Amino acid sequence: MATPQQSVPHEPDPVEVVLPSPTPWPFFLAVGAALLFAGLLTNVSLSVLGAILAVFAAVGWFRQVLPHEHHVTVRATVPLEEERLAAPEVLQIAAAEKIQRAWLPLKVYPVISGVRGGLLGGVAMAIIALLYGVIFARSIWYPINLIAGSLYALPAMPSNEALMRFNLMWFLFALALHLTVCTLVGLLYGAMLPMLPGRPILWGGVVAPLLWSGIVYSVLDFVNPLLDQKINWYWFAASQVAFGVVAGLVVMRHNKQWTAENVPLAMRAGIEAPGLIAERHDGDKGR
């Protein structure tokens, strides 16, 4: 990183600048032309007024430049050239010394790590949700029907008796929704964890789920008020944290791979071309 160059200030030097004289005639010419064409759609008298105004404005404008241009003198302040000091050397990123063109992050987790993390995190989330159903609702189907019924059975929330019983259509709907969301969020974890500072598992396993829970809590009343009336937010946040911790741990157990931007085109195409890129020797085994 380079620090800004230091400069030694000098007192400004006042000078006079000759500029064209300001004139309102171009404005009146534009108004006259607008009235001239507006009269073609409204009344001929408006066109006559516009033509007269345009002629007067054109004459006035020409008199500003013919036979002699009108000028005004403006007093301006122009600072003298500043005396610049030599800038310090620019610090280079350590990664740029090994790679000609560095892309950050240099290494990412493979796509399969995000898929596995999302699916296993979804299992952990489901276990927390089922425990809530067994402990508080005395039914293992209650959390499943609560999610599916509030969306599948709109515009009315099903009764408590319906939420306690097994419903095949609601179960398949909730399962497809759960698998889709968990897979997408798992892929997002795999892409974002290498870029998180410090302890990625803390950010991805605790901070992000709690922030997500807060966002859902603030908007669910507008998106789905029926579900907002019955959801338990403490257990919801606990299930989100369980997903984040498990998904983050699964993703971080995979070995990172170099991003495609840092690999030569021949290697990306599968062509055997030894000597195109030097071997990398870095002690970063866990990243």
N, C-alpha and C positions, 0 to 999 in steps of 0.2 A: 504494500500500500504506500502511496506517495503522499507526503504532506504538502499543503498548498504553498506555492512560492511566496516568499516574503518580499515586500516592496517598500521602498523609501518614498513617502509622499512628498510632492512638491506643491507649491502654491499655484493655483490656476492662473492662466494668462487670459485676460479679457480681450476679445476680438469682436469685430463687426462683420456681419454676414448680410449680403444683399440677396433678398428673396423676391419672388413675384408678388405684386400687390394683391391682397385678398379682394375678392369681388363676389357679389351675390348673383350676378347675371346667369351663370350656369344653372343655378337652382331654378330661377324664373323661366329659363328656356325649357327645362325639363317639365315644369308645371304646365307651361303653355302647350307643349307637345302632347302631354297627357290629356289636357282638356280638348285639344283638337281631335284626337282619336275617340275620346269619350263621347263627343258630340255626334259621331257617326252612328252610335247606338242609341242616343237619347234624343237630342234636339239640335238643330242646326245652329241655333244661337250660341250654344256652348262651344261649338267648333269655331265660330267667328271670334268669340272671346279668346279662345286658346291661340288662334292664329295671330291676333293683335298682340297678345302677350309674348308670343314666341318671336315676333318680329322686333318688338322693342328690346327684348332680352338679347337677341342676336346683335342688334346695333350697339347696345351698351357693352357687350362682351368684346366686339371688334374694336371699339374705342379704347379698351383697356390695353390693346396690343398694337394698334395702328393709330397714327403713323409712328408712334414711339411706345415701347413697352413701359408700363408703370411698375416701379419697384419700390420696395421699402427696405430700410436698413434696420437689422435686428442685432442687438448687442448679445453676444453669446460668450460662454465661458468654456474654453477648451483646455483640459488638463495637459500638461506637458508629459512627454514620454517618461514613464516610471522606470526607475533603475531597479532591475530585477536581480535577485541573488540566485546563485546556482541551486538547483533543486537537489535534494538527497537522492540516493539510489532507491529504485523501486524494489520492494521485497517480492520475491517470487514464491508462488505456492509450491510446496514440496512436491506435489504430484506432477506439476508441470515440468519438473526436471527429468522425469522418466518418460513422460508421454508428450509428444510434440504438440498435440491439441487436447487439452483436458476437458472432459465433460463431467459435471458433478451431478449425482454421485457416480463415482467410477465403477462401483460394483452394486448390483441389485440382486434381490432374491429371485429365483426362477418362478414362473407362473404357477407351476404345480404346488409350490409351497403356499401360495395364497389360497388355492382351491382347498388343499388339505386343512389349512388353518381355519378357513371359514366353515368347513363342514364339521370339524371337531369342536370348534367354538359354538356352532349351532347345537351340537349334542349337549354341551355344558349348559347352554342357555335353556334348552328344553328340560334338562333335569331340574334346574332351579324352578322353572315354571310349573312342572308337575308336582314338585314338593309343595309349592304354594297351594295347588289345587287339592292335594290330599290333606294338608294340615288345616286349611281354612274353609274350603268348600266341600270337603269330604267326597270329592269326585276327581278322578284323574283326568276326566274329559273337560272339566270346567275351563281351564286356561286355553285349551285348544278351541273349544266352541266359542269362547269369549272373543278371541281374535277373528275366527272365521265367521261367526254369526253376526258380529257387528259390521262386517263388510258384505258378506254373502246374502244376509237376510234383510238388508236395508229395504224400506226406510224405517222399520221398527226393530227395536232390540228384542231378541227372543226372551221368553220368560225364564225364570230361574230353573224351573223344571226341565225346560228344553236344553239349558246349558249343562245340566248334570248328566244327560243321556248321550250315548254314542250316536253320532250322525255321520254316515259314510261320506256324503257329499261335502260336509263341512270339514271332515278330517282330511280328505284329499285336497281340498282348497287350501287349508292351513299348511299342509305338508309342502305343497308346491310353492306357496308364498314364502315359507320359512327357508326352504332350500335355495330359492332364487336370491333372496336378500342376503343370506349368510355367505353364499358364494361370491356375490358382488362385493360385499364388505371385506371378505377375506382377500380378494384380489387387490382391493384398495390398501389393506394392511401390508401386503407384500410389496407394493410400490412405494409406500410412504415410510415404512420403518427405517430403511437405510438413510433417510434424510432427516430423521428426528435427532436432535442433539442429546447428549448425555446418556441417559438410560432409556432406550426406546421402549422397553417393556412397561416402564412407568407411564410414559406418554400414551402408548397405544393400548395398554391394559387397564389403566385407571382414569387418567385425565380425559382421554377422548370419549370413553363410554359415559362418564359423568356429564360431560358437556352435551353429548347427544341426548342423554336423559333429560337434561334441563331444557333443551330445544323442543323435544317432543312434548314435555310438560306444558310449555308455553303456547304451543300451537295446536295441540290436540283438541282443545275445547272448540276451536273454529273448524278443524278438519273433520273430526268425528266426535261430536258431543256425546253420543250414546256410549261409546267406548270410554270416554273420559270419566263418566259417572261411575263406572264399575272397576276401573283398573286400580291396582295397589302400586303406588309409585315407589315404595321402598323395595318391594320385590322386583319391580321392573328394573330399577337401577342395579340391583344385585345381579340380575340375569345378564344385563349389559356388561357389567364388570367381569362376570364369569366368561362371557364370550371373548372380551378383549384380552384377558390374561391367557386363556387357552390358545386363542388364535395367534397371539403374539409369540408365545413360547414355541408353538409348532412352526411358525414361519422362521423364527430365529435359529432353530435347530438345523435348518438347511444351509448348505454352503452357498455363499454369494458367487455370482458369476460376473465377468466383465461385461459392461454394457456394449452393445453392438457398435457404438460410435468409436470405441477405442480399439476395435479389431479391424485389421485390414480387409478390404473388399474381397481379396482372393480367399482369405480364410473363411469369411462369411459365406462365400459361394461354394465352399468345400473343395477348393483347388489346393493341391499340395504345392506349396511354394515356400520351401525353407529359406530362411535368411531375410524374409521381408520385415520381420519385427524381432527385436532383441528380446531375450528371455528376461522376464521380470523376477527379481528376487526381493520380495518384501516379506517382512515378518508378520504381516497382518493375516493371521490364520483364521481369526474368528470373524472377519468382515468380508 
